[in-house]
Amino acid sequence: MKVYLVGGAVRDSLLGLPVTEKDWVVVGATPEEMEANEFRPVGKDFPVFLHPETQEEYALARTERKSGHGYGGFTFHAASDVSLEEDLIRRDLTINAMARSEGGEVVDPFHGKIDLKARLLRHVSPAFAEDPLRVLRVARFAARYHWLGFRVADDTLTLMRQLSDSGELDYLVPERVWKETSRALMERDPQVFFQVLHACGALAVLFPELAALDGVPQPEQHHPEIDTLVHQYLCLQQGARLGLSLHARYALLCHDLGKGKTPEEEWPRHIAHEIRSARLSNKVSKRLKVPRETAQLAALVAEFHTHCHRALELKPTTVWKLFKALDVLRRPERLDDFLGACEADARGRTGFEDRDYPQADYLRGAANAARDIHIDSLRQQGLQGPALGEAITQARIHAIMEYKQSWTPSP
């Protein structure tokens, strides 16, 4: 029985990056031997075990064969006679198909170290095209390592196009698409994920609402980049730069989808695109089974992001209506996500990347002012029921008005 460290831990250690988790492959063992050594079985489709002390995953070396459609359309064979190389050849990319022995030797049958040096994301074998999930995985790795200069190899991109054209992507379950997308959104360069999907034709299959923005113009004075899809990419880039949450980054992805539905005769203006964007955002969230809070914020940012941009011009009554829509009194964290997404939207324009966004500080202060009114004094006036509710609303609006009159932007 031999044990090898495999996959991402080997890749990242060779790149000089922190290793966050370790996966192991065991060659020459049976499930019975693993359990005899107190490893706990957890695998459903093939033998995977948890180490009794570290709880790290140890999988028996295995082969796989295509048996149906989609990510789950495979049958696996795990036995003591499966070699390490047979196990590694089933992996997606050469940089993920390396192993390290217990003695420290790197086993690299598919030249992953060469591709690491060349900064290439290259498939291991033609079997890559059997698994549609690998389109998303490669795009995610491209987003993760873009800052190091990595790119997708041309021949691998060709296989990804074949997968996109084959109809195999239609068999991906929504939960898997969302899992890969949510992880990609939190990478250092999330926009690269969608750029790679667009380059291989997968964006139109998985995110048609986003692909529809390609080539749609916007007014040049507000959007020097003009193209709406380019604007989306710039927004995601800013979202990562600002360290936004997943909720906010997903909201950025959806905030301008309605511009893809603007009649061409109205270009480059996009009147009422906010409402259309909110509807399309809900459509995407439902299709991908996006978690509720994430989906709700996306729809709110889509509908109200222009309110935020114009915050300094809004009447106090309109500001309060915005706060009510966001439910800021009960969910203050939602306001932070909303403002973060709006700031990234404002900065996600060519030449606007470092422009100040005082609207965020203004709305935070206005929300605090509305929150800090003295409700007890209103109750002491004998108000109750609808009359009390209306008095509270008016007090909050008055507090926002007073805040607006005294507010000055930070230097």
C-alpha positions as CSV (number, residue, x, y, z in Angstrom):
1,M,0.0,0.0,0.0
2,K,1.4,3.4,-1.1
3,V,0.0,6.8,-0.2
4,Y,0.4,9.9,-2.4
5,L,-0.5,13.6,-2.0
6,V,-2.4,14.6,-5.1
7,G,-4.1,17.5,-6.9
8,G,-4.3,21.0,-5.7
9,A,-1.9,20.6,-2.8
10,V,0.9,19.5,-5.1
11,R,0.1,22.2,-7.6
12,D,0.0,25.1,-5.1
13,S,3.1,24.0,-3.3
14,L,5.0,24.0,-6.6
15,L,3.6,27.5,-7.2
16,G,4.8,28.6,-3.8
17,L,1.2,29.3,-2.7
18,P,-0.4,28.3,0.6
19,V,-1.9,24.8,0.7
20,T,-5.4,25.0,2.3
21,E,-6.5,21.4,2.0
22,K,-4.9,18.0,1.2
23,D,-6.2,15.1,-0.8
24,W,-4.6,11.7,-0.9
25,V,-4.6,8.7,-3.2
26,V,-4.0,5.2,-1.9
27,V,-2.5,2.6,-4.3
28,G,-2.5,-1.1,-3.7
29,A,-5.2,-1.2,-0.9
30,T,-8.7,-2.6,-0.5
31,P,-11.6,-1.0,1.4
32,E,-11.3,-3.7,4.0
33,E,-7.6,-2.8,4.7
34,M,-8.5,0.9,5.0
35,E,-11.2,0.2,7.5
36,A,-8.9,-2.2,9.4
37,N,-6.6,0.8,9.8
38,E,-9.5,2.8,11.3
39,F,-10.2,4.9,8.2
40,R,-13.9,5.9,8.0
41,P,-15.7,5.3,4.7
42,V,-17.6,8.3,3.3
43,G,-17.6,7.8,-0.5
44,K,-20.9,7.1,-2.2
45,D,-19.8,6.4,-5.8
46,F,-16.3,5.2,-5.1
47,P,-14.2,4.3,-2.0
48,V,-13.2,7.5,-0.1
49,F,-12.1,7.4,3.5
50,L,-11.4,10.0,6.3
51,H,-8.2,9.7,8.2
52,P,-8.9,8.8,11.8
53,E,-6.8,11.8,13.1
54,T,-6.6,14.5,10.4
55,Q,-10.0,13.9,8.8
56,E,-8.4,14.4,5.4
57,E,-9.7,12.5,2.5
58,Y,-8.0,9.3,1.2
59,A,-9.4,7.8,-2.0
60,L,-8.5,4.5,-3.4
61,A,-6.9,4.8,-6.9
62,R,-9.6,4.4,-9.5
63,T,-10.5,4.6,-13.1
64,E,-13.7,5.9,-14.7
65,R,-15.7,5.2,-17.8
66,K,-18.3,7.4,-19.5
67,S,-21.7,5.7,-19.1
68,G,-24.3,8.5,-19.5
69,H,-24.8,12.3,-19.8
70,G,-23.5,15.0,-17.5
71,Y,-21.2,15.2,-14.6
72,G,-22.7,12.1,-13.0
73,G,-22.6,10.0,-16.1
74,F,-19.6,7.8,-15.1
75,T,-19.0,4.4,-13.7
76,F,-15.9,4.0,-11.5
77,H,-13.6,1.1,-10.8
78,A,-11.5,1.1,-7.7
79,A,-9.2,-1.9,-6.9
80,S,-5.8,-2.7,-5.5
81,D,-4.4,-3.2,-9.0
82,V,-5.2,0.3,-10.3
83,S,-2.0,2.2,-10.7
84,L,-1.2,5.8,-9.8
85,E,-0.9,6.8,-13.4
86,E,-4.3,5.3,-14.2
87,D,-5.8,7.3,-11.5
88,L,-4.0,10.6,-12.5
89,I,-5.0,10.3,-16.2
90,R,-8.7,10.7,-15.4
91,R,-8.1,14.2,-13.9
92,D,-9.0,17.4,-15.7
93,L,-5.8,19.5,-16.1
94,T,-2.1,18.5,-16.2
95,I,-1.3,20.8,-13.3
96,N,-3.9,18.9,-11.2
97,A,-2.5,15.5,-12.3
98,M,0.7,15.4,-10.2
99,A,1.4,13.5,-7.1
100,R,3.9,13.6,-4.3
101,S,5.2,10.4,-2.7
102,E,5.7,9.9,1.0
103,G,9.4,10.4,0.3
104,G,8.8,13.8,-1.3
105,E,9.3,12.8,-5.0
106,V,6.9,14.5,-7.5
107,V,5.3,12.0,-9.9
108,D,4.4,13.9,-13.0
109,P,3.5,11.6,-15.9
110,F,1.6,14.3,-17.9
111,H,4.1,17.1,-17.6
112,G,2.2,19.3,-15.2
113,K,5.4,21.0,-14.1
114,I,6.1,22.1,-17.6
115,D,2.6,23.6,-17.9
116,L,3.0,25.3,-14.5
117,K,6.2,27.0,-15.8
118,A,4.4,27.9,-19.1
119,R,1.4,29.2,-17.2
120,L,-0.9,26.9,-19.2
121,L,-4.2,25.2,-18.2
122,R,-4.1,22.1,-20.4
123,H,-6.3,19.0,-20.4
124,V,-4.7,15.7,-19.5
125,S,-6.4,13.5,-22.1
126,P,-9.2,13.6,-24.7
127,A,-11.4,12.1,-22.0
128,F,-11.6,15.7,-20.8
129,A,-14.5,16.2,-23.3
130,E,-16.6,13.6,-21.6
131,D,-17.3,15.7,-18.5
132,P,-19.2,19.0,-19.0
133,L,-18.4,20.2,-15.5
134,R,-14.8,20.6,-16.6
135,V,-15.8,23.6,-18.7
136,L,-16.7,25.4,-15.5
137,R,-13.8,24.1,-13.6
138,V,-11.2,25.3,-16.1
139,A,-12.9,28.7,-16.3
140,R,-12.7,28.9,-12.5
141,F,-9.0,28.0,-12.5
142,A,-8.4,30.6,-15.1
143,A,-10.0,33.2,-12.8
144,R,-8.0,31.9,-9.8
145,Y,-4.6,32.0,-11.5
146,H,-5.1,34.9,-13.9
147,W,-2.9,37.1,-11.7
148,L,0.0,34.7,-12.2
149,G,-0.4,34.9,-16.0
150,F,-2.2,31.6,-16.6
151,R,-4.3,31.1,-19.7
152,V,-6.3,28.2,-21.2
153,A,-4.3,26.2,-23.8
154,D,-5.7,26.5,-27.3
155,D,-6.4,22.8,-27.7
156,T,-8.1,22.7,-24.4
157,L,-10.3,25.6,-25.3
158,T,-11.2,23.7,-28.5
159,L,-12.4,20.8,-26.4
160,M,-14.4,23.2,-24.3
161,R,-16.1,24.5,-27.4
162,Q,-17.0,21.0,-28.5
163,L,-18.6,20.4,-25.1
164,S,-20.5,23.6,-25.3
165,D,-21.8,22.7,-28.8
166,S,-22.6,19.1,-27.9
167,G,-25.5,19.8,-25.6
168,E,-23.7,18.1,-22.7
169,L,-23.9,21.4,-20.6
170,D,-27.7,21.0,-20.6
171,Y,-27.2,18.0,-18.3
172,L,-25.4,19.9,-15.6
173,V,-27.7,20.1,-12.5
174,P,-28.3,23.7,-11.3
175,E,-26.7,23.1,-7.9
176,R,-23.3,22.2,-9.6
177,V,-23.5,25.2,-11.9
178,W,-24.2,27.5,-8.9
179,K,-21.4,25.9,-6.8
180,E,-18.8,26.5,-9.5
181,T,-20.1,30.0,-10.2
182,S,-20.2,31.0,-6.6
183,R,-16.6,29.8,-6.1
184,A,-15.5,31.6,-9.2
185,L,-17.2,34.9,-8.1
186,M,-15.0,34.8,-5.0
187,E,-11.8,34.4,-6.9
188,R,-9.2,37.1,-7.4
189,D,-10.3,37.8,-11.0
190,P,-14.0,36.6,-11.2
191,Q,-14.5,38.3,-14.5
192,V,-12.1,35.9,-16.2
193,F,-14.5,33.0,-15.4
194,F,-17.2,34.5,-17.5
195,Q,-14.7,35.6,-20.2
196,V,-13.5,32.1,-20.6
197,L,-17.1,30.7,-20.7
198,H,-17.9,33.3,-23.4
199,A,-14.8,32.3,-25.4
200,C,-15.8,28.7,-25.6
201,G,-19.6,29.3,-26.2
202,A,-20.7,28.2,-22.7
203,L,-21.9,31.6,-21.6
204,A,-24.7,31.6,-24.1
205,V,-25.8,28.1,-22.8
206,L,-25.5,28.6,-19.1
207,F,-25.9,32.4,-18.8
208,P,-27.8,33.5,-21.9
209,E,-29.0,36.7,-20.1
210,L,-25.4,37.7,-19.6
211,A,-24.3,36.7,-23.1
212,A,-27.1,38.9,-24.5
213,L,-25.2,42.0,-23.3
214,D,-22.3,41.4,-25.7
215,G,-22.2,44.4,-28.1
216,V,-25.0,46.3,-26.5
217,P,-23.9,50.0,-26.3
218,Q,-24.3,52.4,-23.5
219,P,-23.9,56.3,-23.5
220,E,-20.2,57.0,-23.9
221,Q,-20.2,60.0,-21.5
222,H,-21.3,57.7,-18.6
223,H,-19.7,54.5,-19.9
224,P,-16.5,55.1,-21.9
225,E,-16.1,51.3,-22.3
226,I,-19.5,51.5,-24.2
227,D,-20.1,47.7,-24.4
228,T,-22.4,46.5,-21.6
229,L,-20.7,43.1,-21.2
230,V,-17.4,44.8,-20.8
231,H,-19.0,46.9,-18.1
232,Q,-20.2,43.8,-16.4
233,Y,-16.6,42.4,-16.4
234,L,-15.2,45.7,-15.0
235,C,-17.8,45.7,-12.2
236,L,-16.8,42.2,-11.2
237,Q,-13.2,43.2,-11.2
238,Q,-14.0,46.1,-8.9
239,G,-16.1,43.8,-6.7
240,A,-13.0,41.7,-6.1
241,R,-10.9,44.8,-5.6
242,L,-13.3,46.1,-2.9
243,G,-13.4,42.6,-1.2
244,L,-17.2,42.3,-1.5
245,S,-19.2,39.4,-0.3
246,L,-20.6,36.7,-2.5
247,H,-24.1,38.3,-2.2
248,A,-22.8,41.6,-3.6
249,R,-20.7,40.0,-6.3
250,Y,-23.6,38.0,-7.6
251,A,-25.7,41.1,-7.5
252,L,-23.1,42.8,-9.7
253,L,-23.4,39.9,-12.2
254,C,-27.2,40.6,-12.5
255,H,-27.5,44.3,-12.0
256,D,-27.7,45.3,-15.7
257,L,-29.2,42.2,-17.4
258,G,-32.2,44.3,-18.5
259,K,-30.0,46.2,-20.9
260,G,-30.0,43.1,-23.1
261,K,-33.7,43.5,-23.6
262,T,-33.6,47.2,-24.6
263,P,-35.0,47.6,-28.1
264,E,-32.2,48.5,-30.5
265,E,-34.0,51.7,-31.6
266,E,-33.6,53.0,-28.1
267,W,-29.8,52.4,-27.9
268,P,-27.6,53.6,-26.3
269,R,-30.1,54.7,-23.7
270,H,-31.7,52.0,-21.5
271,I,-34.9,53.5,-20.0
272,A,-36.4,51.4,-17.2
273,H,-33.7,48.8,-17.5
274,E,-33.7,48.5,-13.7
275,I,-37.1,46.8,-13.5
276,R,-36.2,44.5,-16.4
277,S,-32.9,43.7,-14.7
278,A,-34.7,42.7,-11.5
279,R,-37.0,40.4,-13.3
280,L,-34.1,38.7,-15.2
281,S,-32.1,38.5,-12.0
282,N,-35.0,36.5,-10.4
283,K,-35.2,34.3,-13.5
284,V,-31.5,33.5,-13.3
285,S,-31.6,32.9,-9.5
286,K,-34.6,30.5,-9.9
287,R,-32.9,28.6,-12.7
288,L,-29.6,28.2,-10.7
289,K,-31.3,27.7,-7.4
290,V,-29.4,30.5,-5.9
291,P,-29.8,30.8,-2.1
292,R,-32.6,33.1,-1.1
293,E,-30.7,36.0,0.6
294,T,-28.2,36.1,-2.3
295,A,-31.1,36.2,-4.9
296,Q,-33.0,38.8,-3.0
297,L,-30.0,41.2,-2.8
298,A,-29.4,40.7,-6.5
299,A,-32.9,41.8,-7.4
300,L,-32.7,44.8,-5.1
301,V,-29.4,46.0,-6.5
302,A,-30.8,45.5,-10.1
303,E,-33.9,47.6,-9.3
304,F,-32.4,50.3,-7.1
305,H,-28.7,50.8,-8.1
306,T,-29.5,54.0,-10.0
307,H,-31.2,55.3,-6.8
308,C,-28.0,54.8,-5.0
309,H,-26.0,56.6,-7.7
310,R,-28.4,59.6,-7.4
311,A,-28.6,59.4,-3.6
312,L,-27.4,62.9,-3.0
313,E,-30.3,64.2,-5.2
314,L,-33.1,62.1,-3.7
315,K,-35.8,63.5,-1.5
316,P,-35.8,62.2,2.1
317,T,-39.1,60.4,1.3
318,T,-37.5,58.6,-1.6
319,V,-34.5,57.6,0.5
320,W,-36.8,56.2,3.2
321,K,-38.6,54.2,0.5
322,L,-35.3,52.8,-0.6
323,F,-34.4,51.8,3.0
324,K,-37.8,50.1,3.4
325,A,-37.2,48.1,0.2
326,L,-33.9,47.0,1.6
327,D,-35.3,46.4,5.1
328,V,-32.3,48.2,6.5
329,L,-33.7,48.4,10.1
330,R,-33.8,44.7,10.5
331,R,-30.9,43.8,8.1
332,P,-28.2,46.4,8.4
333,E,-25.7,44.0,6.7
334,R,-27.8,44.1,3.6
335,L,-27.2,47.8,3.3
336,D,-23.5,47.2,3.3
337,D,-23.8,44.6,0.6
338,F,-26.0,46.9,-1.4
339,L,-23.7,49.9,-1.2
340,G,-20.7,47.8,-2.0
341,A,-22.3,46.5,-5.1
342,C,-23.4,50.0,-6.2
343,E,-19.9,51.4,-5.6
344,A,-18.3,48.6,-7.7
345,D,-20.9,49.4,-10.4
346,A,-20.0,53.1,-10.3
347,R,-16.3,52.3,-10.5
348,G,-16.7,49.6,-13.1
349,R,-16.2,52.0,-16.0
350,T,-13.1,52.8,-17.9
351,G,-11.4,55.8,-16.2
352,F,-13.7,55.7,-13.2
353,E,-11.9,53.0,-11.3
354,D,-10.6,55.2,-8.5
355,R,-13.3,57.8,-8.4
356,D,-14.8,58.6,-4.9
357,Y,-18.3,57.3,-4.1
358,P,-19.6,59.6,-1.4
359,Q,-23.1,58.2,-1.9
360,A,-22.2,55.2,0.2
361,D,-21.2,57.2,3.3
362,Y,-24.2,59.5,2.8
363,L,-26.7,56.6,2.8
364,R,-25.0,54.8,5.7
365,G,-25.4,58.0,7.8
366,A,-29.0,58.5,6.6
367,A,-29.8,55.0,7.7
368,N,-28.3,55.5,11.1
369,A,-30.3,58.8,11.5
370,A,-33.5,57.0,10.5
371,R,-32.8,54.2,12.9
372,D,-32.0,56.4,15.9
373,I,-35.4,58.2,16.3
374,H,-37.0,58.0,19.8
375,I,-40.1,55.9,19.4
376,D,-41.0,56.0,23.1
377,S,-41.6,59.7,22.9
378,L,-44.2,59.1,20.2
379,R,-45.9,56.4,22.3
380,Q,-46.0,58.8,25.3
381,Q,-48.1,61.1,23.1
382,G,-50.8,58.4,23.2
383,L,-50.3,57.3,19.6
384,Q,-51.0,53.7,18.7
385,G,-51.8,51.5,15.8
386,P,-51.7,53.0,12.3
387,A,-51.4,56.5,13.7
388,L,-48.2,55.4,15.6
389,G,-46.8,53.8,12.5
390,E,-47.4,56.9,10.4
391,A,-45.8,59.1,13.1
392,I,-42.7,56.8,13.2
393,T,-42.4,57.0,9.4
394,Q,-42.6,60.8,9.4
395,A,-40.1,60.9,12.2
396,R,-37.7,58.8,10.2
397,I,-38.1,60.9,7.1
398,H,-37.6,64.1,9.2
399,A,-34.4,62.6,10.6
400,I,-33.2,61.9,7.1
401,M,-34.0,65.4,6.1
402,E,-32.0,66.9,9.0
403,Y,-29.1,64.6,8.3
404,K,-29.1,65.7,4.6
405,Q,-29.0,69.3,5.6
406,S,-26.0,68.8,7.9
407,W,-24.1,66.3,5.8
408,T,-20.8,67.1,4.1
409,P,-18.7,64.6,2.2
410,S,-15.5,63.3,3.9
411,P,-12.4,65.0,2.7
